[in-house]
């Protein structure tokens, strides 16, 4: 009878130890999961900052290309207008010379 009581006591002790071990293991796993989540959050934040930086650089480069194209177009249009104005000025001078010669 004594050995049965001893076995029950040992079984209870073993159950309590298993319960404590399981709790400790669960706490350790939770800590590891928290740490891993924090590391992932940091890494994701760094990756997103890098993606944002690269997107900004690309947008700036695209913007510079667009500005250069617009500047060229405006320059070409201005040159054409200047050429037309020079031609009209030449025509006006020619007309004035003809008028002066008629006088």
C-alpha angles and dihedrals in degrees: 000000000000092000091053090053089047090050091050090048090048091048090050090048091049091048091051090049091049089049091051091046091049090050091049091047091049091050091049092049091048090051091049091048091050091048092048091048091051091049091049091048091051092047092047090049091052091047092050092048089051092048090050092048091050092047090051092050090050092048090051092049091047089048092052090050090049092048091049091051092049092047090051092048092049090046092050091048091048091050091051091049091048090051091050090048091050090050091050090047090051089049091049092049090049090050091049092049090051091050091048091050090051091057 
